Amino acid sequence: MQTPSLPRVVLYALTIVLVGTLIFAASTTTATFGAYNVDWDGTSEFRTLAGDHTDSQVVLDVATYDTRDANDTVAIILAPEESYSENESQRIRRFVERGGTLVVADDFGQTGNALLRDIGATARFAGTPLRDERHYYQAPSLPIATSVTESPYTANVTQLTLNGATAVEPGSATTLATSSEFAYLDRNRTGNLSPTDDLGQYPVMTTEPVGAGEVVAVSDPSVFINTMLAQPDNRALAIALFETHDRTLLDYSKAGGQPPLAIVLLLFRSSLVAQVTTALVGSGLLWWYLQSRRHSTDSHEWLETILPPVLYTRLPFWIRGPSTGRHETVVDETAVMASLQNTYPELEDAQLRRMMTDFLSEQSREEEDE
């Protein structure tokens, strides 16, 4: 077996790198909170964690809520960028009323509050930055929720490390976690404690019943991003939300752009028609390949029969295949030797024969490489 030449090795390596780069680019995203964003502000680790602890699924179509068993299923929505339509909100509400658990993690903007209102929950996000000058991680804008109520959703959680959070206005919901008593809502957004700011414990996580299900509100979706999962006790919170259910729906239908390869795979997994079609096409291609391999020798012989030798021998090796001997090139060594003697009269016959042998060997290798 011949070792590939250096240029071919370089070409193969560049091809592998290029294909790998294209696959990586098509399967990842830089969108904040993106399920396939592996950077610090993505939630790829959160998605992996869901798969490790439950039967999880990334959802890009709200219609999925109608087709899943709501009991023992938790759906998680992180910082939706777009509003849910009335029809979509009703699908989610029916899911909760049938016994599903919905976790909405949001901070600023109105999309989270609009969804909470449409599904019948009473909790709302304050939309004002929560700060704590005494209990914080790195800066007061990253406050620590120091008070956690014992519940299935907060198992093994003694605190939460927030990042640019707001507070939850609980309504009739039950508070599960609050800030320390030194926290305040920076209503005038000065970045400092002002005389008009009120110190106190502010809810950051609540739960309330809606129909046969529950709605959990978390006032900081950043607790689930890659860089914050490692902070106490954010990972424990994620695991508790997962392990209290058998199934998890990670709803990214309103979370901005998703990588094209991920979209294709998700659509494939959710479509029985696509799966059957792919299986049939794959089986057909496999059958065609096996048949072509079986009849390849006959095809090459057919070409060798109908084409003149001068044309057949010029075909690429991958088309003409192994020769049957019909048009094998016969080398006239006497003619080659005479030509070399005329070209290099100063050389002896022994030297010329070595040149001829080297030339014919190189020509044979080139034909095998075609």
Secondary structure per residue as TSV (DSSP state, phi and psi in degrees):
chain	resnum	aa	ss	phi	psi
A	1	M	-	360.0	127.5
A	2	Q	-	-77.6	143.1
A	3	T	-	-78.7	130.6
A	4	P	-	-59.6	145.1
A	5	S	-	-66.7	159.7
A	6	L	H	-57.7	-44.4
A	7	P	H	-58.8	-37.6
A	8	R	H	-69.2	-39.0
A	9	V	H	-60.9	-43.6
A	10	V	H	-62.6	-42.7
A	11	L	H	-62.0	-44.9
A	12	Y	H	-61.2	-43.7
A	13	A	H	-63.2	-44.0
A	14	L	H	-64.0	-38.1
A	15	T	H	-64.2	-44.1
A	16	I	H	-62.4	-43.8
A	17	V	H	-62.9	-43.3
A	18	L	H	-63.7	-46.6
A	19	V	H	-63.6	-42.5
A	20	G	H	-61.8	-40.1
A	21	T	H	-64.5	-43.1
A	22	L	H	-63.7	-42.0
A	23	I	H	-64.4	-42.7
A	24	F	H	-63.5	-43.5
A	25	A	H	-64.6	-34.7
A	26	A	H	-80.5	-12.2
A	27	S	H	-113.2	3.2
A	28	T	-	-128.6	168.6
A	29	T	-	-145.9	162.0
A	30	T	-	-108.1	8.1
A	31	A	-	-65.3	133.3
A	32	T	T	-59.2	135.2
A	33	F	T	68.9	9.6
A	34	G	-	-65.9	138.0
A	35	A	T	-65.9	-23.7
A	36	Y	T	-113.4	19.0
A	37	N	-	-92.1	114.5
A	38	V	-	-91.7	-0.9
A	39	D	S	-76.7	-178.5
A	40	W	T	-61.3	-32.0
A	41	D	T	-97.1	10.1
A	42	G	-	-92.8	177.6
A	43	T	-	-124.5	31.8
A	44	S	H	-63.7	-37.1
A	45	E	H	-68.9	-36.6
A	46	F	H	-62.8	-42.4
A	47	R	H	-63.1	-43.2
A	48	T	H	-63.6	-41.0
A	49	L	H	-61.3	-39.4
A	50	A	H	-62.3	-41.1
A	51	G	H	-68.7	-27.9
A	52	D	H	-74.6	-27.4
A	53	H	H	-113.0	-13.8
A	54	T	S	-147.3	175.7
A	55	D	E	-83.8	98.4
A	56	S	E	-105.9	156.8
A	57	Q	E	-148.8	131.9
A	58	V	E	-81.7	128.3
A	59	V	E	-109.7	126.8
A	60	L	S	-114.9	-3.9
A	61	D	-	-131.4	121.9
A	62	V	T	-62.4	-22.5
A	63	A	T	-59.8	-18.8
A	64	T	H	-60.0	-30.5
A	65	Y	H	-59.4	-30.6
A	66	D	H	-75.3	-21.2
A	67	T	H	-103.3	0.4
A	68	R	S	-109.3	145.0
A	69	D	-	-66.9	120.8
A	70	A	-	-72.3	-33.9
A	71	N	T	-62.2	134.1
A	72	D	T	60.9	27.2
A	73	T	E	-122.0	132.9
A	74	V	E	-114.0	131.2
A	75	A	E	-108.5	133.2
A	76	I	E	-121.5	126.5
A	77	I	E	-118.6	121.9
A	78	L	E	-112.0	119.2
A	79	A	S	42.4	62.8
A	80	P	-	-61.0	131.1
A	81	E	S	-85.2	-28.1
A	82	E	S	-116.4	153.5
A	83	S	-	-77.7	147.2
A	84	Y	-	-81.0	137.3
A	85	S	-	-69.9	167.7
A	86	E	H	-59.8	-42.0
A	87	N	H	-64.4	-41.5
A	88	E	H	-66.5	-42.2
A	89	S	H	-61.4	-37.4
A	90	Q	H	-67.7	-35.2
A	91	R	H	-60.9	-45.2
A	92	I	H	-66.7	-39.6
A	93	R	H	-62.9	-43.0
A	94	R	H	-62.3	-37.4
A	95	F	H	-59.1	-46.4
A	96	V	H	-66.8	-44.7
A	97	E	H	-64.0	-25.4
A	98	R	T	-80.1	-4.3
A	99	G	T	120.4	4.2
A	100	G	-	-80.6	159.5
A	101	T	E	-107.0	130.7
A	102	L	E	-117.0	125.3
A	103	V	E	-107.8	119.9
A	104	V	E	-112.2	115.5
A	105	A	E	-112.7	113.4
A	106	D	-	-150.2	169.9
A	107	D	-	-136.4	-68.4
A	108	F	S	-112.9	162.7
A	109	G	S	92.2	178.0
A	110	Q	S	-113.4	-5.2
A	111	T	H	-65.1	-42.1
A	112	G	H	-64.5	-43.7
A	113	N	H	-65.7	-38.4
A	114	A	H	-62.4	-40.2
A	115	L	H	-66.9	-44.7
A	116	L	H	-58.1	-41.6
A	117	R	H	-64.9	-45.0
A	118	D	H	-68.2	-27.8
A	119	I	T	-93.0	1.6
A	120	G	T	92.3	12.3
A	121	A	-	-84.4	155.4
A	122	T	-	-102.4	-16.7
A	123	A	-	-70.3	149.5
A	124	R	E	-141.5	152.7
A	125	F	E	-87.8	132.0
A	126	A	-	-65.6	-34.1
A	127	G	-	78.4	8.2
A	128	T	S	-114.3	137.0
A	129	P	-	-58.6	133.0
A	130	L	E	-97.1	128.8
A	131	R	E	-130.2	157.1
A	132	D	E	-147.0	116.3
A	133	E	S	-80.0	-10.2
A	134	R	S	-113.9	-45.3
A	135	H	S	-109.3	100.0
A	136	Y	B	-153.5	166.1
A	137	Y	S	-112.7	113.1
A	138	Q	S	71.8	-41.7
A	139	A	S	-155.9	157.0
A	140	P	T	-59.6	-20.8
A	141	S	T	-77.5	-4.6
A	142	L	S	-116.6	68.7
A	143	P	B	-70.8	159.0
A	144	I	E	-108.1	127.3
A	145	A	E	-80.8	108.0
A	146	T	-	-92.1	-13.8
A	147	S	E	-115.6	118.1
A	148	V	E	-126.7	128.1
A	149	T	-	-84.8	137.6
A	150	E	-	-68.2	129.5
A	151	S	S	-165.0	166.5
A	152	P	G	-58.0	-32.5
A	153	Y	G	-79.1	-10.2
A	154	T	G	-122.4	26.4
A	155	A	T	-59.6	131.5
A	156	N	T	65.4	18.1
A	157	V	-	-109.4	121.3
A	158	T	S	-112.3	-14.8
A	159	Q	-	-161.0	165.5
A	160	L	E	-129.8	137.7
A	161	T	E	-102.5	112.6
A	162	L	-	-95.5	164.8
A	163	N	S	-147.1	96.7
A	164	G	S	69.1	46.5
A	165	A	-	-90.0	170.2
A	166	T	-	-120.3	-162.7
A	167	A	-	-117.8	163.6
A	168	V	E	-102.1	128.4
A	169	E	E	-87.8	105.8
A	170	P	-	-69.3	-24.7
A	171	G	T	62.3	-124.2
A	172	S	T	-98.3	10.7
A	173	A	S	-78.7	160.1
A	174	T	E	-90.8	132.1
A	175	T	E	-81.8	130.7
A	176	L	E	-106.3	-25.9
A	177	A	E	-150.2	141.5
A	178	T	E	-134.8	162.3
A	179	S	-	-72.8	178.4
A	180	S	-	-75.3	171.8
A	181	E	T	-73.9	-4.4
A	182	F	T	-100.1	8.7
A	183	A	E	-84.1	162.0
A	184	Y	E	-155.6	155.9
A	185	L	E	-91.7	120.2
A	186	D	-	-80.3	78.6
A	187	R	T	-67.4	-34.4
A	188	N	T	-93.2	2.9
A	189	R	-	54.0	45.7
A	190	T	-	-87.0	-15.4
A	191	G	S	80.7	8.8
A	192	N	S	-143.7	162.3
A	193	L	-	-71.9	122.2
A	194	S	-	-108.6	161.1
A	195	P	T	-57.8	-26.8
A	196	T	T	-86.9	-5.8
A	197	D	-	-85.6	136.3
A	198	D	-	-100.8	122.5
A	199	L	-	-75.1	143.3
A	200	G	S	165.7	175.1
A	201	Q	-	-84.2	125.4
A	202	Y	-	-116.0	132.6
A	203	P	E	-63.6	139.1
A	204	V	E	-124.5	-6.3
A	205	M	E	-152.2	129.0
A	206	T	E	-135.5	164.8
A	207	T	E	-142.5	146.9
A	208	E	E	-155.1	149.6
A	209	P	E	-79.0	141.8
A	210	V	E	-136.7	110.8
A	211	G	T	62.7	-132.6
A	212	A	T	-89.4	0.2
A	213	G	E	-113.7	-165.1
A	214	E	E	-136.5	151.6
A	215	V	E	-121.8	123.3
A	216	V	E	-109.1	128.4
A	217	A	E	-111.2	128.5
A	218	V	E	-122.2	125.6
A	219	S	S	-86.5	19.0
A	220	D	-	-155.8	100.9
A	221	P	G	-66.9	-17.3
A	222	S	G	-67.4	-15.2
A	223	V	G	-63.5	-16.4
A	224	F	G	-105.2	1.7
A	225	I	S	-76.6	162.6
A	226	N	T	-54.5	-45.7
A	227	T	T	-73.2	-21.5
A	228	M	T	-98.6	-14.2
A	229	L	T	-62.0	-27.2
A	230	A	T	-79.0	-9.9
A	231	Q	S	-87.0	146.2
A	232	P	T	-68.8	140.2
A	233	D	T	-109.9	51.0
A	234	N	H	-65.0	-41.2
A	235	R	H	-64.3	-39.7
A	236	A	H	-62.1	-36.9
A	237	L	H	-63.7	-45.6
A	238	A	H	-60.3	-45.2
A	239	I	H	-63.3	-40.7
A	240	A	H	-62.7	-41.7
A	241	L	H	-62.5	-38.2
A	242	F	H	-72.4	-48.4
A	243	E	H	-73.9	-13.0
A	244	T	T	-82.3	2.3
A	245	H	S	-137.8	159.9
A	246	D	S	-87.2	-30.4
A	247	R	E	-130.3	149.8
A	248	T	E	-131.0	131.0
A	249	L	E	-108.5	115.6
A	250	L	E	-94.4	100.1
A	251	D	E	-84.9	104.0
A	252	Y	-	-111.6	23.2
A	253	S	T	-65.4	-23.4
A	254	K	T	-120.6	26.4
A	255	A	S	-103.6	20.9
A	256	G	S	88.2	-166.9
A	257	G	-	-67.0	142.8
A	258	Q	-	-117.4	150.9
A	259	P	-	-62.4	140.7
A	260	P	H	-59.4	-39.6
A	261	L	H	-65.1	-39.0
A	262	A	H	-64.3	-39.8
A	263	I	H	-62.4	-44.7
A	264	V	H	-60.8	-45.9
A	265	L	H	-64.5	-40.2
A	266	L	H	-66.4	-42.3
A	267	L	H	-64.6	-37.8
A	268	F	H	-63.6	-44.9
A	269	R	H	-65.7	-29.4
A	270	S	H	-93.2	-2.7
A	271	S	-	-119.1	113.2
A	272	L	H	-65.9	-36.7
A	273	V	H	-60.5	-44.8
A	274	A	H	-63.7	-38.4
A	275	Q	H	-67.0	-44.4
A	276	V	H	-65.4	-43.6
A	277	T	H	-60.9	-44.2
A	278	T	H	-63.2	-40.3
A	279	A	H	-63.5	-42.7
A	280	L	H	-66.0	-44.8
A	281	V	H	-63.8	-43.0
A	282	G	H	-62.0	-41.6
A	283	S	H	-63.9	-40.8
A	284	G	H	-63.4	-42.8
A	285	L	H	-65.7	-39.1
A	286	L	H	-64.0	-43.5
A	287	W	H	-61.6	-43.9
A	288	W	H	-62.0	-40.6
A	289	Y	H	-64.8	-44.9
A	290	L	H	-64.0	-40.4
A	291	Q	H	-65.3	-41.2
A	292	S	H	-66.1	-35.9
A	293	R	H	-66.1	-38.6
A	294	R	H	-66.5	-36.8
A	295	H	T	-103.8	11.6
A	296	S	H	-64.3	-39.1
A	297	T	H	-62.9	-42.7
A	298	D	H	-61.8	-39.0
A	299	S	H	-65.0	-42.6
A	300	H	H	-65.5	-40.4
A	301	E	H	-63.9	-36.6
A	302	W	H	-63.4	-43.7
A	303	L	H	-63.4	-41.5
A	304	E	H	-66.0	-27.7
A	305	T	H	-77.5	-42.5
A	306	I	H	-87.8	-19.8
A	307	L	S	-96.1	143.4
A	308	P	-	-64.1	151.7
A	309	P	H	-54.8	-38.3
A	310	V	H	-64.7	-29.9
A	311	L	H	-86.0	-42.5
A	312	Y	H	-61.7	-42.8
A	313	T	T	-70.3	-14.7
A	314	R	T	-91.0	-7.3
A	315	L	S	-69.5	148.5
A	316	P	-	-59.8	151.2
A	317	F	H	-60.8	-34.9
A	318	W	H	-70.8	-15.1
A	319	I	H	-93.2	-48.5
A	320	R	H	-80.8	-19.9
A	321	G	-	68.2	-170.2
A	322	P	S	-67.3	135.7
A	323	S	-	-71.8	143.9
A	324	T	-	-90.5	-2.8
A	325	G	S	101.2	-8.7
A	326	R	T	-67.3	-42.0
A	327	H	T	-120.3	34.9
A	328	E	-	-63.8	138.1
A	329	T	-	-76.0	125.3
A	330	V	-	-100.6	122.5
A	331	V	-	-93.5	125.6
A	332	D	-	-87.0	96.7
A	333	E	H	-65.2	-32.0
A	334	T	H	-63.7	-42.4
A	335	A	H	-67.1	-39.3
A	336	V	H	-64.1	-41.4
A	337	M	H	-64.8	-40.8
A	338	A	H	-64.3	-39.5
A	339	S	H	-64.9	-40.4
A	340	L	H	-66.7	-37.4
A	341	Q	H	-64.2	-37.8
A	342	N	H	-69.3	-35.2
A	343	T	H	-78.8	-38.0
A	344	Y	-	-125.2	70.2
A	345	P	T	-64.3	-21.2
A	346	E	T	-78.3	-13.0
A	347	L	S	-91.4	151.0
A	348	E	-	-80.2	162.9
A	349	D	H	-60.6	-37.9
A	350	A	H	-62.2	-39.9
A	351	Q	H	-67.4	-39.9
A	352	L	H	-66.0	-37.1
A	353	R	H	-65.9	-38.0
A	354	R	H	-63.5	-40.2
A	355	M	H	-61.5	-43.1
A	356	M	H	-65.0	-40.8
A	357	T	H	-63.6	-43.4
A	358	D	H	-63.5	-40.6
A	359	F	H	-63.7	-46.3
A	360	L	H	-67.2	-36.5
A	361	S	H	-64.9	-42.2
A	362	E	H	-65.2	-39.4
A	363	Q	H	-63.5	-38.4
A	364	S	H	-65.7	-40.3
A	365	R	H	-65.2	-39.1
A	366	E	H	-63.2	-38.4
A	367	E	H	-66.3	-37.8
A	368	E	H	-69.2	-29.6
A	369	D	H	-79.7	-15.8
A	370	E	-	-62.7	360.0
